[in-house]
Amino acid sequence: MEALQPTLIDLDEPAEEPRERASELFSEVAQFPSFKHIQNGDLFSLSLANKTSALTHGFHRFPAKYIPRVPAWALDQFALRDSVVLDPFCGSGTTLVETLSRARKGIGLDLDPLACLISRAKTTEVCPSRIRDLATKLKGKWADTAIDLAPPMDDIANFGHWFSSSNWGSLQGLFAAIQRIDCTEEERTFFLCVFSSIIRWVSNADDQTQKTYVSGTLKKSPPIVAPTFWKALEKAISGLEDLSKVRLAGASSVVMRGSATDIPLPDSSVDLIVTSPPYLDSVDYMYNFMLEYFWLGPLLGVPNRKVFNSMRRGVTGAKNPVKQGSLSLPACLSDLICESEISPGRIEAMRAYCDSMSRHFESASRALKRNGLYVLVIGNSQSTQGALPIHDSLIRLAAEAGFAFQKAFAYRIRRHYMKFPRAGRGGIITMDWVITLKNTRSNAQYPSRLPMPAFTLRHDEVAN
């Protein structure tokens, strides 16, 4: 095991140690070094000039997605042209988009049906000129304002709270037109994704935060639906055209709705896993898309609020997870996490998260070929006593399933879906760890603990 960098603050140091500025700890880089040149425990900071919305990455907002160059780095290091790459927590499809230009097949898995729709739209091989022709037909079918307004989901009593009457009617007419147009299911998925991408913008909900609510202090004047949709559609088509230029001939992407704890793939059918699993109770993904689910839920198997609320509790990392009997913290984490330092309301979430990730690693070890690599990207959540060592915890849970630790480095996060910082931090996870594991399918030793550097961010270092 290579020595950790001397500039890092050791976990055993007293909590009173002075905090250093991020600029003193992180090496500014234009791109990540190659795997062989990275030292275990290295800390990097990527330039803010790096574009994260190229190709189809900018189709649809999505909370806490990792920047494309992280999976791109992993694929460049470890994927071959004929590789099958799996992202078992695919979210909005960032890994899948990057895979299309580097390997023959990408497979995405997610429990969130809207995430699956977004991933399919971003990776589908539809013809841009055909989409433009269909857009002309769509314009002819779209009655800009529906006369009889009706909530798209049955049990929503206050739909007018979220949308003005004019925008509600315009969305209702557009949604109906997309469902009536004569096209393939892949093409319809593309249009539905663009439709979904504008819902938050044209609603009364606050754009300044991930949470879905109408601000009583920041008055919003939502834009008109039609020009917003056509602009978003043109941007999406442009992304498709850019992706088609770099897409490998014959490269394909498959998105499945399912659980990462029970991967529905044959044994040893995957060459490489690249993923960023949900962070412990940091982002309520489905709640952040509540308005989108109001419109698209019935099409995606979410017919009402009751089903929606139930699904929110079933995902890995849920703040209020579904009870699954009496769970306890795995013994291998006893010296890493002290439950007395975690608020009572989060203990169950922590136990459920560890249980879910343990079952995931077991399933991943089965689906991934022996000695295949797994690149995991994760950040650390906060407790009353500071950051929880989620990165170390996942390494140990993976080791229990036969994954041997290879190396890890961290990069600072300088972008968030948040227009303003709260007190400079606002509970933001400011650093992600990129951890490489090997599927030995045998008992793996626990590595030395990774560092948890203490640092502060200046107000201007938080991305807006």
TORMI-437451 format. One record per residue: residue in one letter; x, y, z of N, C-alpha, C in turn. Coordinates in steps of 0.05 Angstrom, whole numbers, padded with zeros to 5 digits, always signed. Layout:
<rs>
AXYZXYZXYZ...
</rs>
This chain:
<rs>
M+00017-00024+00000+00000+00000+00000+00018+00025+00000E+00013+00043-00019+00029+00067-00020+00022+00086+00003A+00042+00101+00011+00038+00119+00034+00019+00142+00026L+00003+00150+00045-00015+00172+00041+00001+00198+00040Q-00009+00218+00027+00005+00243+00024+00008+00257+00051P+00032+00268+00057+00036+00279+00083+00020+00304+00088T+00009+00317+00067-00006+00342+00072-00034+00336+00082L-00042+00311+00082-00070+00304+00090-00071+00302+00120I-00095+00308+00130-00100+00307+00159-00109+00279+00167D-00094+00266+00185-00100+00239+00192-00126+00237+00209L-00140+00215+00206-00166+00212+00221-00162+00212+00251D-00138+00204+00260-00134+00202+00289-00126+00228+00302E-00122+00249+00286-00115+00275+00297-00139+00287+00312P-00134+00303+00332-00156+00316+00347-00173+00333+00329A-00199+00335+00337-00218+00350+00321-00211+00379+00321E-00194+00388+00340-00188+00417+00342-00166+00425+00322E-00155+00407+00306-00135+00414+00287-00144+00436+00269P-00127+00456+00262-00136+00478+00245-00144+00468+00218R-00164+00481+00207-00174+00474+00180-00157+00489+00160E-00150+00476+00138-00134+00488+00117-00152+00497+00094R-00143+00516+00079-00157+00524+00055-00155+00503+00034A-00177+00500+00019-00178+00479-00002-00155+00482-00021S-00148+00507-00028-00127+00512-00047-00099+00502-00038E-00096+00498-00011-00071+00488-00001-00070+00458-00001L-00092+00444-00004-00093+00415-00002-00096+00402-00030F-00110+00415-00048-00117+00403-00073-00098+00412-00096S-00090+00393-00112-00074+00399-00136-00092+00406-00159E-00089+00430-00169-00106+00439-00192-00097+00424-00217V-00115+00410-00231-00108+00396-00255-00129+00401-00276A-00120+00399-00302-00139+00402-00324-00153+00376-00329Q-00140+00354-00323-00153+00327-00325-00139+00309-00305F-00152+00287-00298-00141+00268-00279-00117+00254-00291P-00096+00249-00276-00073+00234-00286-00081+00205-00292S-00064+00190-00305-00070+00162-00310-00069+00147-00284F-00082+00124-00284-00084+00108-00259-00057+00102-00247K-00037+00095-00264-00011+00088-00253+00004+00111-00241H-00003+00136-00249+00011+00159-00239-00003+00171-00215I-00026+00161-00207-00041+00171-00184-00031+00157-00159Q-00025+00172-00138-00017+00161-00112-00042+00158-00095N-00043+00136-00080-00066+00132-00063-00070+00155-00044G-00094+00167-00044-00100+00189-00026-00096+00216-00039D-00088+00217-00065-00085+00243-00079-00111+00259-00078L-00108+00285-00077-00131+00303-00078-00128+00322-00102F-00148+00324-00118-00147+00340-00142-00170+00360-00143S-00166+00382-00158-00187+00401-00163-00188+00406-00192L-00211+00402-00204-00214+00406-00233-00222+00435-00239S-00212+00446-00260-00218+00473-00267-00247+00477-00272L-00258+00500-00264-00286+00507-00268-00292+00510-00298A-00271+00513-00314-00275+00517-00343-00284+00492-00357N-00283+00469-00343-00290+00444-00355-00321+00443-00360K-00328+00437-00385-00357+00437-00391-00369+00410-00383T-00392+00411-00371-00405+00386-00362-00431+00380-00376S-00437+00396-00396-00463+00392-00410-00459+00385-00440A-00435+00376-00447-00430+00368-00475-00446+00344-00482L-00446+00337-00509-00461+00314-00519-00490+00316-00509T-00501+00295-00498-00528+00296-00487-00529+00299-00457H-00507+00306-00445-00506+00308-00415-00524+00330-00405G-00529+00351-00421-00545+00373-00412-00575+00371-00418F-00584+00348-00426-00613+00344-00433-00632+00353-00410H-00625+00344-00386-00645+00345-00364-00629+00350-00338R-00639+00368-00322-00626+00372-00296-00629+00346-00280F-00609+00341-00263-00610+00317-00246-00593+00322-00222P-00603+00319-00197-00588+00326-00173-00565+00307-00169A-00543+00318-00159-00520+00302-00150-00507+00284-00170K-00511+00290-00196-00498+00273-00216-00468+00280-00217Y-00452+00260-00223-00423+00266-00224-00415+00276-00251I-00393+00291-00252-00385+00304-00277-00376+00282-00297P-00382+00286-00323-00376+00266-00343-00347+00257-00344R-00329+00274-00336-00301+00266-00339-00292+00246-00318V-00308+00241-00298-00302+00220-00279-00306+00192-00291P-00330+00186-00302-00333+00160-00316-00315+00159-00341A-00311+00182-00354-00294+00182-00378-00266+00173-00370W-00256+00183-00348-00229+00175-00338-00228+00145-00333A-00248+00134-00319-00249+00105-00313-00250+00089-00339L-00266+00097-00358-00269+00082-00383-00243+00084-00399D-00230+00107-00400-00205+00109-00414-00183+00092-00402Q-00184+00089-00375-00164+00072-00362-00169+00042-00365F-00194+00034-00364-00199+00006-00359-00217-00008-00380A-00231+00007-00397-00249-00005-00417-00235-00011-00443L-00243-00033-00456-00234-00040-00483-00257-00035-00502R-00251-00035-00528-00272-00030-00547-00295-00051-00545D-00288-00076-00538-00309-00096-00537-00320-00101-00509S-00314-00082-00491-00323-00086-00463-00353-00082-00460V-00364-00096-00440-00391-00091-00431-00389-00076-00404V-00400-00052-00403-00396-00035-00380-00423-00032-00366L-00424-00035-00340-00449-00033-00324-00447-00009-00305D-00469+00006-00305-00473+00026-00284-00499+00017-00269P-00496+00005-00245-00520-00005-00231-00536+00016-00216F-00526+00040-00215-00541+00063-00205-00539+00085-00226C-00551+00080-00249-00545+00097-00272-00556+00125-00271G-00576+00130-00255-00587+00157-00253-00594+00168-00280S-00583+00191-00287-00590+00204-00313-00572+00195-00336G-00556+00175-00332-00542+00162-00355-00515+00174-00362T-00501+00188-00343-00476+00200-00349-00455+00179-00358T-00453+00157-00343-00435+00135-00351-00442+00124-00378L-00467+00120-00383-00476+00107-00408-00469+00125-00432V-00473+00151-00430-00466+00169-00452-00436+00167-00458E-00419+00168-00437-00390+00166-00441-00382+00139-00452T-00396+00118-00445-00390+00091-00455-00394+00089-00485L-00413+00102-00496-00420+00100-00524-00396+00107-00542S-00378+00123-00533-00355+00131-00550-00330+00114-00544R-00333+00094-00526-00309+00079-00517-00313+00049-00516A-00337+00039-00515-00341+00010-00512-00366+00002-00527R-00368-00024-00533-00390-00033-00550-00417-00033-00536K-00418-00036-00510-00444-00038-00497-00443-00027-00469G-00462-00010-00463-00466+00000-00436-00493-00009-00426I-00494-00017-00401-00519-00026-00388-00524-00008-00363G-00547+00003-00362-00555+00020-00339-00578+00007-00324L-00577+00010-00298-00598-00001-00280-00605+00020-00260D-00631+00024-00256-00640+00043-00235-00669+00037-00227L-00675+00042-00202-00702+00038-00192-00721+00061-00199D-00710+00084-00205-00726+00108-00210-00735+00108-00239P-00761+00105-00245-00770+00103-00273-00764+00129-00289L-00765+00152-00276-00759+00176-00291-00729+00177-00298A-00712+00168-00280-00683+00167-00287-00679+00148-00310C-00693+00126-00311-00691+00108-00334-00699+00121-00360L-00721+00136-00359-00730+00150-00383-00709+00170-00393I-00698+00186-00374-00677+00205-00381-00653+00191-00393S-00644+00169-00381-00621+00155-00391-00626+00144-00419R-00650+00133-00423-00656+00123-00450-00656+00145-00471A-00668+00168-00464-00669+00190-00483-00641+00200-00490K-00623+00201-00470-00596+00211-00474-00578+00192-00490T-00585+00167-00491-00568+00147-00505-00580+00134-00529T-00605+00141-00535-00619+00128-00557-00607+00136-00584E-00608+00119-00604-00596+00124-00630-00618+00133-00649V-00633+00154-00642-00653+00164-00660-00639+00184-00679C-00652+00188-00702-00640+00206-00723-00648+00235-00717P-00629+00253-00714-00635+00281-00709-00653+00294-00730S-00649+00288-00756-00666+00299-00777-00694+00289-00775R-00697+00264-00767-00724+00252-00763-00738+00266-00740I-00723+00272-00718-00735+00286-00695-00744+00314-00704R-00729+00327-00721-00737+00354-00730-00763+00352-00747D-00765+00331-00763-00790+00328-00779-00813+00322-00761L-00809+00306-00740-00830+00300-00721-00838+00325-00705A-00819+00342-00700-00824+00367-00685-00843+00385-00701T-00840+00385-00727-00859+00401-00744-00887+00390-00742K-00890+00363-00742-00916+00351-00739-00927+00355-00711L-00910+00354-00692-00918+00359-00664-00930+00387-00661K-00917+00406-00674-00927+00434-00672-00955+00436-00683G-00961+00421-00704-00988+00422-00716-01009+00409-00698K-01001+00389-00682-01020+00375-00665-01024+00389-00638W-01006+00406-00631-01006+00418-00605-01025+00442-00604A-01047+00438-00591-01065+00460-00584-01053+00474-00560D-01044+00498-00564-01027+00511-00544-01040+00513-00516T-01066+00515-00514-01079+00517-00489-01103+00498-00487A-01103+00481-00468-01125+00463-00464-01148+00479-00450I-01172+00474-00459-01195+00489-00448-01203+00478-00420D-01204+00452-00418-01212+00440-00392-01187+00430-00378L-01179+00445-00358-01155+00438-00343-01160+00415-00324A-01142+00395-00324-01146+00372-00307-01118+00363-00297P-01115+00358-00271-01089+00349-00261-01082+00323-00274P-01057+00319-00283-01049+00295-00297-01047+00271-00278M-01045+00275-00252-01046+00254-00233-01071+00258-00216D-01086+00236-00211-01113+00238-00200-01115+00252-00173D-01097+00245-00155-01101+00253-00127-01085+00279-00119I-01083+00298-00137-01070+00323-00132-01091+00345-00130A-01095+00355-00106-01117+00374-00101-01109+00403-00107N-01083+00409-00106-01075+00437-00108-01057+00442-00132F-01063+00430-00154-01046+00432-00177-01041+00461-00186G-01061+00478-00182-01058+00506-00189-01038+00521-00173H-01030+00509-00150-01009+00521-00134-00982+00520-00148W-00979+00499-00165-00953+00494-00178-00950+00507-00205F-00973+00512-00219-00972+00522-00246-00993+00544-00250S-00986+00564-00265-01006+00584-00274-01026+00570-00292S-01050+00580-00295-01070+00568-00312-01060+00567-00341S-01047+00587-00351-01038+00588-00378-01016+00567-00383N-00997+00565-00365-00976+00544-00369-00986+00516-00364W-01005+00513-00346-01018+00487-00342-01031+00478-00368G-01047+00496-00379-01060+00489-00404-01041+00483-00427S-01020+00498-00429-01000+00494-00450-00986+00467-00447L-00979+00460-00422-00966+00435-00417-00986+00412-00423Q-01011+00415-00415-01031+00394-00419-01034+00389-00449G-01035+00410-00465-01037+00407-00494-01013+00394-00507L-00989+00402-00498-00964+00391-00508-00962+00361-00501F-00968+00355-00476-00967+00327-00467-00985+00309-00483A-01009+00319-00489-01028+00303-00505-01017+00300-00533A-01006+00321-00544-00996+00319-00572-00972+00300-00574I-00955+00299-00555-00932+00280-00555-00942+00251-00555Q-00964+00247-00540-00975+00219-00539-00990+00212-00564R-00999+00232-00580-01014+00226-00604-00997+00223-00629I-00973+00234-00628-00957+00235-00652-00949+00207-00661D-00948+00202-00687-00941+00176-00699-00910+00174-00700C-00899+00159-00681-00870+00156-00680-00863+00131-00665T-00837+00124-00665-00828+00100-00650-00828+00107-00620E-00826+00086-00604-00825+00090-00575-00800+00105-00567E-00777+00099-00581-00752+00113-00575-00755+00143-00581E-00768+00150-00603-00772+00178-00609-00791+00191-00590R-00812+00177-00581-00831+00188-00562-00816+00193-00535T-00800+00174-00527-00784+00177-00503-00767+00202-00504F-00755+00207-00527-00739+00231-00530-00756+00257-00526F-00779+00258-00538-00797+00281-00535-00806+00284-00506L-00813+00262-00493-00822+00262-00466-00800+00272-00447C-00775+00265-00453-00753+00275-00436-00750+00305-00439V-00752+00315-00463-00751+00344-00467-00774+00358-00453F-00798+00346-00455-00821+00357-00441-00816+00358-00411S-00805+00336-00400-00799+00335-00371-00779+00356-00363S-00760+00361-00381-00737+00379-00374-00746+00407-00370I-00769+00415-00381-00778+00443-00378-00798+00447-00356I-00809+00425-00344-00831+00427-00325-00823+00445-00301R-00800+00441-00290-00792+00457-00267-00790+00487-00274W-00779+00492-00298-00774+00520-00306-00800+00535-00310V-00820+00522-00321-00845+00536-00327-00865+00534-00304S-00857+00522-00282-00875+00520-00258-00871+00544-00240N-00886+00545-00219-00882+00566-00198-00861+00558-00178A-00850+00534-00180-00831+00524-00160-00805+00539-00162D-00792+00542-00140-00766+00556-00138-00745+00542-00155D-00730+00558-00170-00708+00547-00186-00681+00548-00172Q-00681+00560-00148-00656+00565-00134-00646+00541-00117T-00661+00520-00116-00654+00497-00100-00665+00472-00112Q-00654+00449-00102-00664+00423-00112-00693+00418-00102K-00699+00426-00077-00725+00420-00065-00748+00432-00081T-00770+00417-00082-00793+00426-00097-00812+00441-00078Y-00812+00468-00081-00831+00484-00065-00833+00511-00078V-00856+00525-00072-00860+00552-00082-00851+00571-00061S-00831+00587-00067-00820+00606-00048-00839+00629-00042G-00841+00635-00016-00858+00658-00009-00842+00684-00009T-00816+00682-00012-00799+00707-00012-00787+00713-00039L-00781+00693-00055-00769+00698-00081-00791+00694-00102K-00804+00716-00110-00826+00714-00129-00816+00706-00156K-00828+00687-00168-00820+00676-00194-00840+00683-00216S-00830+00691-00239-00846+00695-00262-00839+00674-00283P-00853+00651-00283-00845+00629-00301-00846+00637-00330P-00828+00627-00346-00829+00632-00375-00852+00618-00388I-00859+00627-00412-00881+00615-00428-00872+00587-00438V-00890+00568-00439-00883+00541-00445-00872+00537-00473A-00886+00548-00494-00879+00542-00521-00850+00549-00528P-00841+00574-00525-00813+00580-00532-00793+00565-00514T-00801+00559-00489-00783+00544-00472-00779+00516-00482F-00801+00504-00491-00799+00476-00502-00783+00475-00527W-00788+00493-00546-00774+00492-00572-00744+00497-00568K-00737+00514-00550-00709+00520-00545-00696+00495-00533A-00710+00482-00514-00699+00458-00501-00696+00435-00522L-00716+00433-00540-00715+00413-00560-00692+00416-00579E-00687+00441-00587-00664+00446-00605-00638+00440-00591K-00636+00446-00566-00611+00440-00551-00608+00409-00549A-00629+00395-00545-00628+00366-00543-00620+00353-00570I-00631+00364-00592-00624+00354-00618-00595+00359-00624S-00585+00382-00617-00557+00389-00621-00539+00369-00605G-00548+00362-00581-00533+00342-00566-00532+00315-00579L-00555+00307-00591-00556+00282-00606-00537+00282-00629E-00536+00305-00643-00518+00307-00666-00489+00305-00657D-00482+00317-00635-00455+00316-00625-00448+00288-00617L-00467+00274-00603-00462+00247-00595-00458+00228-00619S-00473+00232-00640-00471+00215-00663-00444+00216-00676K-00430+00239-00673-00403+00242-00684-00381+00226-00670V-00386+00220-00644-00365+00206-00629-00374+00178-00622R-00399+00171-00627-00409+00145-00620-00395+00123-00637L-00386+00102-00624-00373+00080-00638-00394+00066-00655A-00385+00057-00679-00403+00041-00696-00411+00016-00681G-00437+00011-00680-00448-00013-00667-00450-00010-00637A-00442+00012-00625-00444+00015-00596-00473+00018-00588S-00480+00005-00566-00508+00005-00557-00510+00010-00527S-00534+00018-00519-00539+00023-00491-00566+00011-00483V-00567-00003-00461-00591-00015-00451-00597-00004-00423V-00621+00006-00419-00629+00016-00393-00651-00001-00382M-00647-00012-00358-00667-00029-00345-00676-00017-00319R-00701-00020-00313-00710-00012-00287-00708-00036-00268G-00693-00032-00247-00688-00054-00229-00670-00045-00206S-00666-00064-00187-00651-00058-00163-00622-00067-00165A-00604-00050-00156-00575-00056-00156-00569-00078-00135T-00588-00084-00118-00583-00106-00098-00589-00133-00110D-00601-00134-00134-00607-00159-00148-00604-00154-00178I-00580-00152-00187-00574-00144-00215-00584-00166-00234P-00602-00159-00252-00615-00179-00269-00598-00186-00294L-00573-00195-00289-00555-00202-00311-00542-00229-00305P-00534-00244-00325-00521-00270-00321-00495-00267-00306D-00486-00289-00293-00461-00289-00279-00438-00282-00299S-00419-00267-00289-00394-00260-00304-00400-00250-00332S-00420-00233-00334-00427-00222-00360-00418-00193-00364V-00406-00181-00344-00397-00153-00345-00367-00151-00342D-00355-00134-00358-00326-00130-00358-00317-00109-00338L-00334-00088-00335-00326-00065-00319-00351-00052-00307I-00349-00044-00282-00371-00029-00269-00360-00001-00262V-00375+00019-00270-00369+00047-00264-00394+00060-00254T-00394+00070-00230-00419+00081-00219-00414+00100-00196S-00435+00115-00190-00435+00132-00166-00462+00127-00152P-00461+00110-00131-00486+00103-00117-00497+00127-00102P-00522+00126-00095-00534+00148-00079-00518+00152-00053Y-00515+00177-00045-00502+00183-00020-00522+00179+00003L-00512+00173+00026-00530+00169+00049-00547+00193+00054D-00573+00190+00051-00594+00210+00057-00587+00239+00050S-00571+00242+00029-00563+00270+00021-00582+00282+00001V-00593+00266-00017-00611+00276-00038-00635+00258-00040D-00659+00270-00038-00684+00255-00043-00690+00259-00072Y-00679+00241-00089-00681+00244-00118-00710+00247-00127M-00727+00229-00118-00754+00229-00129-00770+00254-00120Y-00765+00262-00095-00779+00286-00085-00771+00310-00102N-00746+00311-00109-00736+00334-00126-00750+00334-00153F-00760+00312-00162-00775+00310-00187-00805+00307-00183M-00815+00317-00162-00843+00314-00156-00861+00325-00178L-00855+00348-00188-00872+00360-00209-00870+00344-00235E-00847+00334-00241-00844+00317-00265-00860+00291-00262Y-00860+00281-00238-00876+00256-00233-00906+00262-00234F-00914+00286-00226-00943+00293-00229-00952+00289-00258W-00935+00297-00276-00942+00296-00305-00937+00268-00317L-00913+00257-00311-00905+00232-00325-00910+00207-00309G-00916+00210-00283-00919+00187-00266-00938+00166-00277P-00963+00173-00285-00981+00152-00295-00970+00137-00319L-00953+00150-00336-00940+00136-00358-00918+00117-00349L-00907+00123-00326-00883+00109-00316-00889+00089-00294G-00915+00083-00291-00923+00063-00270-00925+00075-00242V-00928+00102-00241-00932+00115-00215-00958+00130-00217P-00981+00117-00211-01007+00128-00217-01016+00150-00198N-01005+00151-00174-01015+00170-00154-00994+00177-00133R-01001+00196-00115-00982+00204-00095-00975+00182-00076K-00994+00165-00069-00988+00143-00051-00966+00125-00061V-00968+00118-00086-00947+00101-00098-00920+00116-00099F-00922+00141-00107-00898+00158-00108-00884+00160-00081N-00899+00165-00060-00887+00167-00033-00875+00140-00024S-00888+00118-00032-00877+00092-00025-00851+00087-00039M-00849+00094-00065-00825+00090-00080-00802+00106-00069R-00808+00130-00059-00786+00147-00048-00772+00133-00025R-00786+00116-00010-00774+00103+00013-00760+00077+00006G-00762+00068-00019-00751+00042-00027-00723+00043-00040V-00713+00068-00045-00688+00070-00059-00664+00069-00039T-00641+00061-00049-00617+00061-00033-00610+00090-00025G-00605+00094+00001-00598+00120+00011-00622+00137+00020A-00646+00125+00020-00670+00140+00028-00667+00150+00056K-00678+00175+00061-00677+00187+00088-00696+00172+00107N-00718+00162+00096-00738+00148+00113-00744+00121+00100P-00725+00103+00101-00727+00078+00086-00749+00060+00096V-00759+00042+00078-00779+00022+00086-00767+00004+00106K-00782-00002+00127-00773-00020+00148-00768-00048+00137Q-00745-00060+00142-00739-00087+00132-00730-00105+00156G-00747-00106+00176-00740-00121+00199-00720-00106+00216S-00707-00121+00234-00688-00109+00252-00660-00110+00239L-00650-00086+00230-00624-00084+00218-00604-00073+00239S-00579-00081+00236-00558-00070+00253-00535-00063+00235L-00517-00047+00246-00494-00039+00231-00475-00063+00227P-00465-00068+00203-00446-00090+00200-00422-00089+00218A-00414-00112+00228-00392-00113+00247-00366-00101+00236C-00362-00103+00210-00338-00093+00198-00335-00063+00200L-00357-00050+00207-00357-00020+00209-00356-00010+00237S-00353-00028+00256-00356-00020+00285-00336+00000+00293D-00312+00000+00282-00291+00020+00290-00292+00044+00272L-00309+00045+00252-00311+00068+00234-00334+00086+00241I-00356+00075+00249-00380+00091+00253-00391+00085+00281C-00394+00107+00296-00405+00105+00323-00434+00115+00322E-00453+00097+00327-00481+00105+00324-00489+00126+00345S-00475+00128+00367-00482+00149+00386-00476+00177+00376E-00460+00179+00355-00454+00205+00343-00473+00211+00320I-00492+00193+00315-00512+00198+00293-00539+00204+00306S-00553+00223+00295-00579+00230+00306-00597+00205+00304P-00615+00201+00324-00632+00178+00324-00648+00174+00298G-00656+00196+00286-00672+00195+00262-00656+00184+00238R-00629+00185+00239-00613+00176+00217-00601+00149+00221I-00603+00137+00245-00591+00111+00249-00604+00090+00232E-00631+00090+00230-00644+00070+00213-00636+00074+00184A-00634+00099+00175-00625+00104+00148-00597+00094+00143M-00579+00097+00162-00552+00088+00160-00551+00057+00158R-00566+00044+00175-00567+00015+00175-00578+00004+00149A-00600+00016+00140-00612+00008+00115-00593+00012+00091Y-00579+00034+00092-00560+00041+00070-00538+00020+00069C-00526+00013+00092-00505-00007+00093-00515-00034+00084D-00539-00041+00093-00550-00067+00085-00555-00068+00055S-00565-00046+00044-00570-00045+00015-00544-00047-00001M-00524-00032+00008-00498-00033-00007-00484-00059-00004S-00487-00072+00019-00475-00099+00023-00487-00119+00003R-00514-00118+00000-00527-00136-00019-00520-00128-00048H-00516-00103-00052-00508-00094-00079-00481-00106-00086F-00461-00103-00068-00434-00113-00075-00434-00143-00080E-00451-00158-00065-00453-00187-00070-00464-00192-00097S-00484-00178-00106-00496-00181-00132-00476-00172-00154A-00462-00150-00149-00443-00140-00168-00420-00160-00172S-00411-00172-00151-00389-00192-00153-00397-00215-00170R-00422-00223-00169-00432-00245-00185-00433-00237-00215A-00443-00213-00221-00447-00205-00249-00421-00197-00262L-00402-00186-00247-00376-00178-00258-00357-00201-00260K-00342-00202-00282-00323-00223-00286-00302-00223-00264R-00291-00247-00258-00270-00249-00238-00246-00232-00246N-00236-00217-00227-00214-00198-00231-00222-00173-00248G-00248-00171-00253-00258-00146-00266-00257-00123-00246L-00256-00099-00257-00253-00075-00240-00279-00061-00235Y-00282-00049-00212-00305-00034-00204-00295-00007-00195V-00304+00014-00209-00296+00042-00202-00320+00055-00189L-00317+00062-00164-00338+00072-00147-00333+00101-00139V-00353+00118-00142-00350+00147-00136-00370+00153-00114I-00360+00164-00092-00377+00169-00068-00367+00193-00052G-00385+00206-00039-00378+00228-00021-00385+00221+00007N-00377+00236+00027-00382+00230+00055-00404+00248+00066S-00423+00236+00079-00445+00252+00092-00436+00262+00119Q-00452+00280+00130-00445+00293+00155-00460+00281+00179S-00447+00282+00202-00460+00275+00227-00456+00298+00246T-00466+00296+00270-00462+00318+00290-00433+00321+00297Q-00417+00300+00294-00389+00300+00300-00371+00305+00276G-00383+00311+00253-00367+00315+00229-00375+00295+00207A-00357+00292+00188-00362+00275+00165-00362+00246+00173L-00381+00231+00162-00381+00202+00166-00363+00189+00144P-00346+00170+00151-00328+00158+00132-00342+00138+00114I-00360+00148+00097-00375+00130+00079-00356+00116+00060H-00335+00131+00051-00316+00119+00032-00302+00095+00043D-00292+00097+00068-00280+00074+00081-00300+00051+00086S-00325+00059+00093-00345+00039+00099-00352+00023+00075L-00355+00036+00052-00362+00021+00027-00338+00003+00019I-00314+00012+00023-00291-00005+00016-00292-00031+00033R-00299-00029+00058-00300-00053+00075-00324-00071+00067L-00347-00059+00062-00370-00075+00053-00364-00089+00027A-00349-00076+00010-00342-00088-00016-00322-00111-00011A-00304-00107+00008-00284-00128+00014-00298-00153+00024E-00319-00149+00040-00334-00172+00050-00347-00188+00027A-00351-00175+00004-00363-00189-00019-00342-00198-00039G-00316-00195-00032-00295-00205-00049-00282-00184-00067F-00286-00158-00061-00273-00137-00077-00248-00128-00062A-00225-00129-00075-00200-00120-00064-00194-00091-00071F-00188-00075-00052-00181-00047-00056-00156-00044-00072Q-00156-00026-00092-00133-00021-00109-00121+00006-00103K-00137+00027-00105-00127+00054-00102-00151+00073-00101A-00147+00097-00089-00168+00117-00088-00156+00145-00089F-00170+00162-00102-00163+00191-00101-00189+00207-00098A-00186+00232-00091-00210+00249-00088-00208+00274-00105Y-00231+00284-00112-00231+00310-00126-00252+00328-00113R-00247+00353-00113-00265+00372-00100-00288+00378-00118I-00311+00382-00106-00335+00388-00121-00339+00418-00122R-00339+00429-00145-00341+00458-00148-00366+00465-00164R-00385+00447-00165-00409+00453-00179-00432+00438-00165H-00455+00451-00163-00478+00439-00151-00503+00450-00164Y-00525+00436-00163-00550+00447-00172-00562+00464-00150M-00549+00487-00146-00557+00505-00125-00547+00533-00133K-00564+00553-00135-00555+00579-00144-00542+00596-00123F-00544+00587-00098-00531+00604-00077-00521+00586-00055P-00497+00593-00044-00486+00578-00021-00498+00587+00005R-00504+00569+00023-00513+00577+00049-00490+00577+00068A-00482+00601+00078-00459+00604+00096-00434+00591+00084G-00433+00592+00057-00409+00582+00044-00409+00552+00039R-00425+00537+00054-00425+00508+00051-00453+00497+00048G-00471+00503+00067-00498+00494+00066-00501+00464+00067G-00483+00450+00081-00485+00421+00083-00477+00407+00057I-00465+00422+00039-00457+00411+00013-00435+00390+00017I-00437+00367+00003-00415+00349+00002-00394+00361-00017T-00371+00367-00007-00352+00383-00022-00330+00367-00036M-00330+00341-00033-00309+00324-00043-00319+00296-00050D-00311+00286-00072-00318+00258-00080-00293+00241-00080W-00296+00216-00072-00275+00196-00074-00279+00178-00098V-00258+00173-00113-00259+00155-00136-00243+00130-00128I-00257+00108-00123-00245+00084-00111-00245+00061-00132T-00222+00049-00136-00220+00027-00155-00217+00001-00139L-00234-00019-00145-00235-00045-00132-00232-00067-00153K-00221-00090-00144-00218-00113-00162-00235-00136-00152N-00250-00149-00169-00268-00170-00161-00253-00197-00159T-00240-00201-00137-00224-00226-00133-00242-00249-00125R-00266-00243-00115-00285-00264-00105-00272-00281-00083S-00255-00268-00068-00244-00282-00045-00241-00261-00022N-00236-00271+00002-00234-00253+00024-00213-00232+00019A-00220-00207+00022-00201-00185+00017-00195-00170+00043Q-00170-00163+00046-00162-00148+00070-00172-00119+00068Y-00177-00108+00092-00184-00080+00093-00159-00063+00089P-00159-00043+00072-00136-00025+00069-00135-00005+00092S-00112+00009+00094-00111+00031+00113-00133+00051+00107R-00142+00065+00127-00164+00084+00123-00155+00107+00106L-00173+00116+00089-00167+00139+00072-00169+00164+00089P-00156+00186+00080-00157+00211+00095-00184+00225+00093M-00189+00241+00113-00212+00259+00112-00202+00287+00118P-00192+00301+00098-00180+00327+00102-00200+00347+00112A-00191+00363+00131-00208+00385+00141-00200+00411+00126F-00219+00423+00113-00213+00447+00098-00238+00464+00097T-00234+00489+00091-00256+00508+00088-00257+00518+00059L-00280+00526+00051-00284+00538+00024-00290+00568+00027R-00277+00584+00012-00285+00612+00010-00311+00614-00004H-00325+00636+00001-00351+00640-00012-00349+00637-00042D-00327+00647-00054-00325+00646-00083-00315+00619-00093E-00310+00600-00075-00302+00574-00084-00325+00554-00086V-00349+00563-00078-00372+00546-00082-00385+00553-00108A-00388+00533-00126-00398+00538-00152-00427+00547-00151N-00435+00567-00167-00462+00576-00168-00477+00565-00192
</rs>
